[in-house]
């Protein structure tokens, strides 16, 4: 009888672990959002200086989402491209839309070994903040002329276009390196 109860407990524990793993996989693949955009916006929307709040959100988001591939200095490494010229891309015709689509839908190209995963799970405000950060941070050091800030409305307007990473690659501005 003791072995019978031990077997029941073992199989019950195994079933619960499998169920937990299945729920975790579903939550992760469905990109279940645990906050809403209003909450994110409130946290970084300082009444005195909204730009400072957005700059802080962009810098934090870069560390959380981009740093591991593109490095702290934006120069990338190995199979990951540098992003220090993103400001130059944003100034070209179609460049802003390309950068937004690249982040929303990902990018696959023959230029680099690793594809860029889509970041569509990010809120519009956070994506606008990180795009503003990457197009201004290193670009200001190089050229001194700031790229106009990305706005959440720009991001929202480009969502739900169902582009593939290869289609995004085809829209890359001609002068972009």
Residue pairs with C-beta under 8 A, 6 or more apart in sequence:
31 120
31 121
33 121
35 123
36 123
37 123
37 124
37 125
37 152
40 57
40 123
40 125
40 126
41 123
41 125
41 152
43 53
43 57
44 53
44 54
44 56
44 57
44 125
44 129
45 53
46 52
46 53
51 149
54 125
54 128
54 129
54 132
54 149
55 129
55 132
55 133
57 125
57 126
57 129
57 130
58 129
58 130
58 131
58 132
58 133
58 134
59 133
59 137
61 122
61 126
61 129
61 130
61 133
62 130
62 133
62 134
65 119
65 122
65 130
66 83
66 130
66 134
69 76
69 77
69 80
69 114
70 76
70 80
70 81
70 82
70 83
71 77
71 80
73 84
73 138
74 82
74 83
74 84
74 134
74 137
74 138
75 82
75 84
76 82
76 83
78 113
79 112
79 113
79 114
80 112
80 114
81 111
81 112
83 134
83 138
84 138
84 139
84 142
85 139
85 176
85 177
86 99
86 131
86 134
86 135
86 138
86 139
87 135
87 136
87 138
87 139
87 140
87 142
87 143
87 147
88 139
88 143
88 175
88 176
89 95
89 98
89 99
89 135
89 173
89 176
90 96
90 99
90 135
90 147
91 147
92 173
92 174
92 175
92 176
93 173
94 171
94 173
95 173
95 176
96 150
96 154
97 158
97 171
98 168
98 171
98 172
98 173
98 176
99 131
99 135
100 127
100 131
100 150
100 154
100 155
100 158
101 158
101 161
101 163
101 168
101 171
102 116
102 168
103 118
103 119
103 120
103 122
103 127
103 130
103 131
104 118
104 119
104 120
104 127
104 155
104 158
104 159
104 161
104 163
105 118
105 120
105 161
105 163
105 164
105 165
105 167
105 168
106 115
106 116
106 117
106 118
106 119
106 165
106 168
107 115
107 116
107 165
107 168
107 169
108 115
108 116
108 164
108 165
108 166
108 168
108 169
109 115
109 166
109 169
109 172
115 165
116 165
118 165
119 127
120 159
122 130
123 152
124 152
124 153
124 155
124 156
124 159
125 152
127 150
127 152
127 155
128 149
128 150
128 151
128 152
128 154
128 155
129 150
131 150
131 155
132 147
132 149
132 150
135 147
135 150
136 146
136 147
136 149
139 145
139 146
139 147
140 146
